[in-house]
Amino acid sequence: MRASLSKVWDLRHIGFVLVGGFAFAVVNIVGQIVAHQLNSAVPVASPYRFIKYFLLGAIASAFLAWGGRTNWAARRRILPRLQLNLSAFAIFVAAWLIPLVRFWPAVAMNDSWAVFEGPLEVSNQHPLGFGIYLTGLTAVGEFLFGSQAGGIAFASVVQVLLWSAGLVYVVDALNVMRVRTPLVMGFIVYAAFFPVVGDYAIALVKDSPFMLGIAMLSVMLVRIFNSRGKLFTRPAFVALFVVVLVVISASRNNGTLLVLIALVCAVGWAKGRRKVAALAGIAALVVGAIPAVISSHYAGPHKYAESVGIPLQMIGYTIKVNRGCLPPDDLAFYSKIFPLDLWAHVYDPVTIDSVKYNPKFQWGYIQEHKEEFPKHFLSSALSCPRNFARAYINHTYPYWTASGNEIGSTTQSTFTQLVSNETNYEYGYTATLRKHGVVNQSQLPQKADEVFNASWLPVLKKTRGTGAWMWGLVLIGVAAMRYGRRDVLVSLLPSAVIMGTLFLASPHSLVFRYSAFLTLTVPLALLLLFSAKERREVATPN
């Protein structure tokens, strides 16, 4: 009987591996075909590549299946928390100060400096919460050190300290959950020295606090799930939960949806402590909404065009390749948003930026007629379903193709200069900052600088884009479902929600900063999968 059960179990395991490899190969070959049609420089799909993708997918699936099915022994004791946390904090600070000193006084992008110049004026496009954070820190730094360069450097250093404290909480949570000691130590080393994590830890961009908040929320939700909300009896945890939710909702426009979902889940899992969980979540929503209310009053409502990037891409593609299938009423409406011939000319398959930042794009018209836009979009989609579907595939393929671009070859993905995505250095933000004495100047010794440039920078630039990390999320999620690891699925929930919003409304699918949080949350989920399942607390009556 045992032999037959073992045989069935082994067959299921083999089936999981084969299906995982086949799915990985098929999806990535489709992505390769799409990429080649858009850019002839991309290699053509071939049987060799199919076999290569199949083997990669099968190996990854076998690795995850081995980790998921192994009966890991639970660690009997928690490591000394104070010693571990102080050590982790020191390692994070020391590791991330190296790239900061190399790119001194800061790295950022054009959006950051637009916010820096007038956070309230641009708050209908860039979250005011981030503007308050950035300008507040730099103002304190300028007061202390007497210069704008000093203020910007102060903001960078404080952010490194905040990131270190945030990831120390993650490390402490893994320790308390009795994740295996080598895995905890491995996460510390990974987070400290993997260049992408270090780059976002020092970058003064709105995605940086958002990324940290997502990582912290991922482990907080697991702890809430496992304890059935028992942690809501601790004021310190409640306060931190509120702060993390506020950071997420105030840093990015799609953060509010995640906060709402996290609130519902926390209340559902909290059992006898639902009132505290609900009050904490509601408090976070209220506080997080304050910057948006202020922004709406002074700068007007959020720009509607920012929320319909992918629908605009579908329209643009259809105008370019098959304009005749669009209903005349819809074409008349679209022509008032942007000239149709120009739209067909500037259409870019992976970004709406070439359209919406064209001087002829009518921000005001689409804003004033946003109630009409869904009606016309739906009418066009029903008339031209194949064109709209192809446009969606063109736009989103970098999100589901593991063989996509290295992030060093894409815009707004890595940050190694004050204005990392600027091309007009003579008249742009770089020139403005230079007038105030703010320029990038390495403070490392020459030999250390050469070693850094030959090691840290190439790894940063060659890191694979969103698709590879998305496949990590999917494969870990499937393995977690296969082996009944609900705690792993809970840890992936925040990432899945945000990636879902990107699949619906991403303005630029090659920009890695939108999904950089995956470089923390996917490894965290992997650690949980490869550790003993923590026993959930016994439910208590309401």
C-alpha positions as CSV (number, residue, x, y, z in Angstrom):
1,M,0.0,0.0,0.0
2,R,2.8,2.4,1.0
3,A,4.7,1.5,-2.2
4,S,1.7,2.3,-4.4
5,L,1.0,5.6,-2.6
6,S,4.7,6.5,-3.0
7,K,4.5,5.6,-6.7
8,V,1.5,7.9,-7.2
9,W,3.1,10.6,-5.2
10,D,6.3,10.4,-7.3
11,L,4.2,10.5,-10.5
12,R,2.5,13.6,-9.3
13,H,5.8,15.1,-8.5
14,I,7.1,14.3,-12.0
15,G,3.9,15.6,-13.6
16,F,4.3,18.9,-11.7
17,V,7.9,19.3,-13.0
18,L,6.9,18.4,-16.6
19,V,3.9,20.7,-16.7
20,G,6.0,23.5,-15.1
21,G,8.7,23.1,-17.8
22,F,6.1,22.9,-20.6
23,A,4.2,26.0,-19.5
24,F,7.4,28.0,-19.1
25,A,8.6,27.0,-22.6
26,V,5.3,27.7,-24.3
27,V,4.8,31.2,-22.7
28,N,8.4,32.3,-23.3
29,I,8.4,31.1,-26.9
30,V,5.2,33.2,-27.5
31,G,7.0,36.1,-25.8
32,Q,10.0,35.6,-28.0
33,I,7.8,35.7,-31.1
34,V,6.1,38.9,-30.0
35,A,9.5,40.5,-29.1
36,H,11.0,39.5,-32.5
37,Q,8.0,41.0,-34.4
38,L,8.5,44.3,-32.6
39,N,12.3,44.3,-32.8
40,S,14.1,42.2,-35.5
41,A,17.3,42.3,-33.4
42,V,15.6,39.9,-30.9
43,P,16.6,36.3,-31.8
44,V,14.0,34.2,-33.7
45,A,12.1,31.5,-31.7
46,S,13.4,28.0,-32.5
47,P,13.1,24.4,-31.4
48,Y,16.5,24.8,-29.6
49,R,15.1,27.7,-27.6
50,F,11.9,25.8,-26.8
51,I,14.0,22.9,-25.4
52,K,16.2,25.4,-23.5
53,Y,13.1,27.1,-21.9
54,F,11.6,23.7,-21.1
55,L,14.7,22.5,-19.3
56,L,15.0,25.8,-17.4
57,G,11.3,25.6,-16.4
58,A,11.6,22.0,-15.4
59,I,14.7,22.5,-13.3
60,A,13.1,25.4,-11.5
61,S,9.9,23.5,-10.9
62,A,11.9,20.4,-9.6
63,F,13.9,22.7,-7.3
64,L,10.7,24.3,-5.9
65,A,8.9,20.9,-5.7
66,W,11.9,19.5,-3.7
67,G,11.7,22.5,-1.3
68,G,8.0,22.4,-1.0
69,R,7.6,18.6,-0.4
70,T,10.6,18.2,1.9
71,N,9.5,17.7,5.5
72,W,11.8,20.4,7.0
73,A,12.5,20.1,10.7
74,A,11.4,23.2,12.6
75,R,14.1,25.2,14.3
76,R,13.7,24.6,18.0
77,R,14.8,28.0,19.3
78,I,14.8,31.6,18.2
79,L,18.2,33.2,17.6
80,P,19.2,36.0,20.1
81,R,17.0,38.7,18.7
82,L,19.0,41.8,19.8
83,Q,22.3,40.4,18.6
84,L,20.9,39.3,15.2
85,N,19.0,42.6,14.6
86,L,21.9,44.8,15.5
87,S,24.3,42.7,13.3
88,A,21.8,42.9,10.4
89,F,21.4,46.6,10.8
90,A,25.1,47.2,10.8
91,I,25.6,45.0,7.7
92,F,22.8,46.7,5.8
93,V,24.1,50.2,6.6
94,A,27.7,49.4,5.8
95,A,26.8,47.6,2.5
96,W,24.5,50.3,1.2
97,L,26.8,53.2,2.1
98,I,29.3,51.9,-0.4
99,P,27.2,52.7,-3.5
100,L,26.0,55.9,-1.9
101,V,29.5,57.1,-1.3
102,R,30.3,56.0,-4.9
103,F,27.4,58.1,-6.3
104,W,27.6,60.8,-3.7
105,P,25.5,62.8,-2.8
106,A,22.5,60.9,-4.3
107,V,20.9,59.1,-7.1
108,A,17.4,59.8,-8.4
109,M,15.4,60.5,-11.6
110,N,13.6,63.3,-13.3
111,D,10.3,62.7,-11.4
112,S,12.1,63.2,-8.1
113,W,13.4,66.6,-9.0
114,A,10.0,67.7,-10.4
115,V,8.6,66.7,-7.0
116,F,11.5,68.5,-5.3
117,E,10.8,71.8,-7.1
118,G,7.1,71.8,-6.3
119,P,5.6,68.8,-4.5
120,L,2.1,70.4,-4.4
121,E,2.1,71.6,-8.0
122,V,2.8,68.1,-9.4
123,S,0.8,66.1,-6.8
124,N,-2.0,65.3,-9.3
125,Q,0.6,63.2,-11.1
126,H,3.2,62.3,-8.4
127,P,2.0,61.4,-4.9
128,L,2.2,64.2,-2.4
129,G,3.2,61.8,0.4
130,F,6.5,61.2,-1.4
131,G,6.9,64.9,-2.0
132,I,6.5,65.7,1.7
133,Y,9.0,62.9,2.5
134,L,11.6,64.1,0.0
135,T,11.4,67.9,0.6
136,G,11.1,67.4,4.4
137,L,14.3,65.4,4.7
138,T,16.2,67.7,2.3
139,A,15.0,70.8,4.2
140,V,16.2,69.4,7.5
141,G,19.6,68.5,5.8
142,E,19.9,72.0,4.3
143,F,19.3,73.6,7.8
144,L,21.9,71.3,9.4
145,F,24.6,71.5,6.7
146,G,23.9,74.9,5.0
147,S,23.7,73.7,1.4
148,Q,21.4,72.0,-1.0
149,A,24.0,69.3,-1.6
150,G,24.2,68.7,2.1
151,G,20.5,68.5,2.3
152,I,20.2,65.9,-0.5
153,A,23.0,63.9,1.0
154,F,21.3,64.0,4.4
155,A,18.1,62.6,2.8
156,S,20.0,59.8,1.2
157,V,21.7,58.8,4.4
158,V,18.4,58.9,6.4
159,Q,16.8,56.7,3.7
160,V,19.6,54.2,4.1
161,L,19.0,54.1,7.9
162,L,15.2,53.7,7.4
163,W,15.7,50.9,4.9
164,S,18.1,49.2,7.3
165,A,15.5,49.4,10.1
166,G,12.7,48.2,7.8
167,L,14.6,45.1,6.6
168,V,15.8,44.4,10.2
169,Y,12.1,44.0,11.0
170,V,11.8,41.5,8.1
171,V,14.9,39.6,9.4
172,D,13.4,39.6,13.0
173,A,10.1,38.3,11.6
174,L,11.8,35.4,9.8
175,N,13.7,34.6,13.0
176,V,10.6,34.7,15.1
177,M,8.8,32.4,12.5
178,R,11.8,30.0,13.0
179,V,12.9,30.2,9.4
180,R,16.0,28.0,9.1
181,T,19.1,29.9,10.3
182,P,21.1,29.5,7.0
183,L,18.2,31.0,5.1
184,V,17.9,33.9,7.4
185,M,21.7,34.6,7.1
186,G,21.4,34.1,3.3
187,F,18.6,36.7,3.1
188,I,20.8,39.2,5.1
189,V,23.7,38.7,2.7
190,Y,21.4,38.8,-0.4
191,A,19.6,42.1,0.7
192,A,22.9,43.7,1.7
193,F,24.9,42.9,-1.4
194,F,22.5,42.3,-4.3
195,P,23.0,45.5,-6.3
196,V,19.3,46.0,-7.2
197,V,18.3,46.1,-3.6
198,G,21.2,48.4,-2.7
199,D,20.4,50.7,-5.6
200,Y,16.8,51.2,-4.5
201,A,17.8,51.5,-0.9
202,I,19.8,54.7,-1.7
203,A,17.7,56.0,-4.6
204,L,15.5,59.0,-3.9
205,V,12.6,57.8,-5.9
206,K,9.0,57.2,-4.9
207,D,9.4,53.5,-5.6
208,S,12.0,53.1,-2.9
209,P,9.7,53.6,0.2
210,F,7.0,51.7,-1.7
211,M,9.3,48.7,-2.2
212,L,10.3,48.6,1.4
213,G,6.7,48.8,2.5
214,I,5.7,45.9,0.3
215,A,8.5,43.7,1.7
216,M,7.5,44.5,5.3
217,L,3.8,44.0,4.6
218,S,4.5,40.6,3.0
219,V,5.9,39.2,6.3
220,M,3.5,41.1,8.5
221,L,0.5,39.5,6.7
222,V,2.1,36.0,7.2
223,R,2.5,36.7,10.9
224,I,-1.1,37.9,11.2
225,F,-2.3,34.8,9.3
226,N,-0.3,32.4,11.4
227,S,-1.1,34.1,14.8
228,R,-4.8,34.6,13.8
229,G,-4.4,38.3,14.7
230,K,-2.8,37.7,18.1
231,L,-0.2,40.3,17.2
232,F,-2.9,43.0,17.3
233,T,-2.8,42.8,21.1
234,R,0.7,44.4,20.9
235,P,0.6,48.3,20.5
236,A,4.0,48.3,18.8
237,F,2.9,45.9,16.1
238,V,-0.4,47.9,15.5
239,A,1.6,51.1,15.2
240,L,4.0,49.6,12.7
241,F,1.2,48.0,10.7
242,V,-0.4,51.5,10.4
243,V,2.9,53.1,9.4
244,V,3.6,50.5,6.7
245,L,0.1,50.8,5.2
246,V,0.4,54.6,5.2
247,V,3.8,54.4,3.4
248,I,2.3,52.1,0.8
249,S,-0.8,54.2,0.1
250,A,1.1,57.5,0.1
251,S,4.1,56.4,-2.1
252,R,2.3,55.2,-5.2
253,N,-1.1,55.7,-6.7
254,N,-1.9,52.0,-6.8
255,G,-1.0,51.5,-3.2
256,T,-4.5,52.3,-1.9
257,L,-6.0,49.2,-3.4
258,L,-3.4,47.0,-1.7
259,V,-4.1,48.7,1.6
260,L,-7.8,47.9,1.2
261,I,-7.1,44.3,0.4
262,A,-4.6,44.0,3.3
263,L,-7.2,45.5,5.7
264,V,-9.9,43.0,4.6
265,C,-7.4,40.1,5.0
266,A,-6.2,41.2,8.4
267,V,-9.7,41.6,9.7
268,G,-10.7,38.2,8.3
269,W,-7.7,36.5,9.9
270,A,-7.7,38.3,13.2
271,K,-10.6,36.3,14.7
272,G,-11.1,37.7,18.2
273,R,-9.1,40.9,17.5
274,R,-11.0,42.1,14.5
275,K,-12.0,45.5,15.9
276,V,-8.3,46.4,16.5
277,A,-7.3,45.2,13.0
278,A,-10.2,47.1,11.5
279,L,-9.4,50.3,13.4
280,A,-5.7,50.1,12.4
281,G,-6.6,49.6,8.8
282,I,-9.1,52.4,8.8
283,A,-6.6,54.7,10.5
284,A,-4.0,54.0,7.8
285,L,-6.6,54.7,5.0
286,V,-7.5,58.0,6.6
287,V,-4.0,59.2,7.2
288,G,-2.8,57.9,3.8
289,A,-5.7,59.8,2.1
290,I,-4.8,63.2,3.7
291,P,-2.1,64.0,1.1
292,A,-4.5,63.0,-1.7
293,V,-7.2,65.3,-0.4
294,I,-4.8,68.2,-0.1
295,S,-3.5,67.5,-3.6
296,S,-7.1,67.4,-5.0
297,H,-7.9,70.7,-3.4
298,Y,-4.8,72.6,-4.6
299,A,-3.6,70.8,-7.8
300,G,-6.9,69.3,-9.0
301,P,-7.9,65.7,-9.4
302,H,-5.4,63.0,-10.3
303,K,-4.6,63.0,-14.0
304,Y,-7.0,60.5,-15.6
305,A,-4.6,59.7,-18.5
306,E,-2.2,58.2,-16.0
307,S,-4.8,55.6,-15.1
308,V,-5.7,54.5,-18.7
309,G,-2.3,53.9,-20.2
310,I,-3.0,50.4,-21.5
311,P,-6.4,51.3,-23.0
312,L,-4.8,54.2,-24.8
313,Q,-2.2,51.8,-26.1
314,M,-4.9,49.5,-27.5
315,I,-6.5,52.4,-29.2
316,G,-3.2,53.7,-30.6
317,Y,-2.3,50.3,-32.0
318,T,-5.6,49.9,-33.7
319,I,-5.4,53.4,-35.2
320,K,-2.1,52.5,-36.6
321,V,-2.9,49.1,-38.1
322,N,-6.6,48.9,-38.7
323,R,-8.3,52.3,-38.2
324,G,-11.2,51.4,-40.4
325,C,-12.6,48.9,-37.9
326,L,-13.1,51.6,-35.2
327,P,-16.6,53.1,-35.1
328,P,-16.8,56.7,-36.4
329,D,-18.1,58.1,-33.1
330,D,-15.2,56.6,-31.3
331,L,-12.7,58.0,-33.8
332,A,-14.2,61.4,-33.5
333,F,-13.8,61.2,-29.7
334,Y,-10.2,59.9,-29.9
335,S,-9.2,62.7,-32.4
336,K,-10.0,65.3,-29.7
337,I,-7.6,63.6,-27.4
338,F,-4.7,63.3,-29.9
339,P,-4.5,63.8,-33.7
340,L,-5.1,60.3,-35.2
341,D,-2.3,60.4,-37.8
342,L,0.2,61.6,-35.2
343,W,-1.0,58.9,-32.9
344,A,-0.3,56.2,-35.5
345,H,3.1,57.7,-36.1
346,V,4.4,58.0,-32.5
347,Y,2.8,54.8,-31.2
348,D,5.3,52.7,-29.2
349,P,4.3,49.1,-28.4
350,V,5.6,49.2,-24.8
351,T,4.9,52.7,-23.6
352,I,2.2,55.4,-23.8
353,D,4.8,58.1,-22.9
354,S,5.5,59.0,-26.5
355,V,1.8,59.9,-26.8
356,K,0.9,61.5,-23.5
357,Y,4.0,63.7,-23.4
358,N,3.6,64.9,-26.9
359,P,2.7,68.7,-26.9
360,K,-0.4,67.9,-28.9
361,F,-1.9,65.5,-26.3
362,Q,-5.0,67.0,-24.8
363,W,-4.7,66.3,-21.1
364,G,-7.6,68.6,-20.3
365,Y,-10.0,67.0,-22.8
366,I,-9.6,63.5,-21.6
367,Q,-9.8,64.8,-18.0
368,E,-13.0,66.6,-18.6
369,H,-14.6,63.8,-20.6
370,K,-13.3,60.8,-18.5
371,E,-16.9,59.6,-17.9
372,E,-17.3,59.1,-21.7
373,F,-13.9,57.3,-22.2
374,P,-15.0,53.9,-20.9
375,K,-18.0,53.9,-23.2
376,H,-15.9,54.6,-26.3
377,F,-13.2,52.2,-25.3
378,L,-15.7,49.3,-24.8
379,S,-17.3,50.1,-28.1
380,S,-14.0,50.0,-29.9
381,A,-12.9,46.8,-28.1
382,L,-16.1,45.0,-29.2
383,S,-15.5,46.2,-32.8
384,C,-11.8,45.4,-33.0
385,P,-11.2,42.6,-30.4
386,R,-8.2,41.1,-32.2
387,N,-6.4,44.4,-32.6
388,F,-7.0,45.3,-29.0
389,A,-5.8,41.8,-27.8
390,R,-2.7,42.1,-29.9
391,A,-2.0,45.6,-28.5
392,Y,-2.3,44.3,-25.0
393,I,0.1,41.4,-25.7
394,N,2.6,43.9,-27.3
395,H,2.4,46.1,-24.2
396,T,2.6,43.5,-21.5
397,Y,4.9,40.9,-22.9
398,P,7.9,42.1,-20.8
399,Y,5.9,41.2,-17.7
400,W,5.5,37.5,-18.6
401,T,8.6,36.8,-20.7
402,A,11.5,35.6,-18.6
403,S,14.0,36.1,-21.4
404,G,13.3,39.9,-21.5
405,N,15.6,42.8,-21.4
406,E,18.4,43.3,-18.8
407,I,17.3,46.2,-16.6
408,G,20.5,48.1,-17.6
409,S,19.2,48.5,-21.1
410,T,15.8,50.0,-20.1
411,T,14.9,53.4,-18.8
412,Q,13.9,54.3,-15.2
413,S,15.1,50.9,-13.9
414,T,18.5,51.6,-12.4
415,F,19.8,54.7,-10.6
416,T,23.4,55.7,-10.9
417,Q,23.2,59.5,-11.4
418,L,21.3,62.4,-9.8
419,V,19.0,62.4,-12.9
420,S,19.4,58.8,-14.1
421,N,17.0,59.0,-17.0
422,E,17.9,62.5,-18.3
423,T,19.3,63.1,-21.8
424,N,19.4,66.9,-21.9
425,Y,22.3,67.5,-19.5
426,E,22.8,71.1,-20.7
427,Y,19.4,72.5,-19.9
428,G,17.6,69.9,-17.8
429,Y,17.5,69.1,-14.1
430,T,21.2,68.1,-14.1
431,A,22.2,71.6,-15.1
432,T,19.9,73.1,-12.5
433,L,21.4,71.0,-9.8
434,R,24.9,71.8,-11.0
435,K,24.2,75.5,-10.5
436,H,23.5,74.8,-6.9
437,G,26.7,72.8,-6.5
438,V,25.0,69.4,-6.6
439,V,27.0,67.0,-8.7
440,N,27.8,63.3,-8.5
441,Q,31.3,62.8,-7.2
442,S,32.7,59.5,-6.0
443,Q,34.1,59.6,-2.5
444,L,35.7,56.1,-2.8
445,P,39.4,55.6,-3.1
446,Q,40.5,55.1,-6.7
447,K,41.2,51.4,-6.3
448,A,37.9,50.8,-4.5
449,D,36.1,52.8,-7.2
450,E,37.6,50.6,-9.9
451,V,36.6,47.4,-8.1
452,F,33.1,48.8,-7.6
453,N,32.8,49.7,-11.3
454,A,34.0,46.3,-12.4
455,S,31.7,44.2,-10.0
456,W,28.7,46.0,-8.5
457,L,27.7,48.0,-11.6
458,P,27.8,45.1,-14.2
459,V,25.6,42.9,-11.9
460,L,23.1,45.7,-11.5
461,K,22.9,46.4,-15.2
462,K,22.7,42.7,-16.2
463,T,19.9,41.8,-13.8
464,R,16.9,40.4,-15.7
465,G,13.7,42.5,-16.0
466,T,10.3,42.0,-14.6
467,G,9.3,38.9,-16.5
468,A,12.0,36.7,-14.9
469,W,10.9,37.8,-11.4
470,M,7.3,37.4,-12.3
471,W,8.0,33.8,-13.3
472,G,9.6,33.3,-9.9
473,L,6.5,34.6,-8.2
474,V,4.2,32.3,-10.4
475,L,6.3,29.1,-9.9
476,I,6.7,29.6,-6.2
477,G,2.9,30.3,-5.9
478,V,2.0,27.2,-7.9
479,A,4.4,25.1,-5.7
480,A,2.9,26.6,-2.6
481,M,-0.6,25.6,-3.8
482,R,0.6,22.1,-4.7
483,Y,2.0,21.5,-1.3
484,G,-0.5,23.3,0.8
485,R,1.7,26.2,1.9
486,R,-0.9,28.9,2.5
487,D,1.6,31.0,4.4
488,V,3.7,31.3,1.3
489,L,0.7,32.4,-0.8
490,V,-0.1,35.0,1.9
491,S,3.5,36.4,1.6
492,L,3.0,36.7,-2.2
493,L,-0.4,38.5,-1.9
494,P,0.9,42.1,-1.9
495,S,3.1,41.4,-4.9
496,A,0.3,39.7,-6.8
497,V,-2.1,42.7,-6.2
498,I,0.4,45.3,-7.4
499,M,1.4,43.2,-10.4
500,G,-2.3,42.9,-11.2
501,T,-2.6,46.7,-11.3
502,L,0.4,46.9,-13.7
503,F,-1.1,44.3,-16.0
504,L,-4.1,46.6,-16.2
505,A,-2.7,50.2,-16.2
506,S,1.1,50.2,-16.6
507,P,2.3,53.2,-18.6
508,H,5.6,51.6,-19.6
509,S,6.2,47.9,-19.3
510,L,10.0,48.0,-19.6
511,V,10.4,50.3,-16.6
512,F,11.7,48.0,-13.8
513,R,11.1,50.4,-10.9
514,Y,7.4,49.6,-11.0
515,S,8.1,46.0,-10.1
516,A,11.5,46.2,-8.3
517,F,9.8,45.0,-5.0
518,L,9.8,41.5,-6.5
519,T,13.6,41.4,-5.9
520,L,12.7,41.2,-2.2
521,T,9.3,39.5,-2.0
522,V,10.2,36.6,-4.3
523,P,13.2,35.6,-2.3
524,L,11.2,36.0,0.9
525,A,8.5,33.6,-0.4
526,L,11.2,31.1,-1.4
527,L,12.7,31.2,2.1
528,L,9.2,30.4,3.6
529,L,8.7,27.6,1.1
530,F,12.0,26.0,2.1
531,S,11.3,26.3,5.8
532,A,9.1,24.3,8.2
533,K,5.5,25.4,8.1
534,E,4.7,27.4,11.2
535,R,1.7,26.1,13.1
536,R,-1.3,28.5,13.2
537,E,-2.6,29.6,16.6
538,V,-5.8,28.0,17.8
539,A,-8.8,30.3,16.9
540,T,-10.3,32.2,19.8
541,P,-14.0,33.1,20.0
542,N,-15.1,36.6,19.1
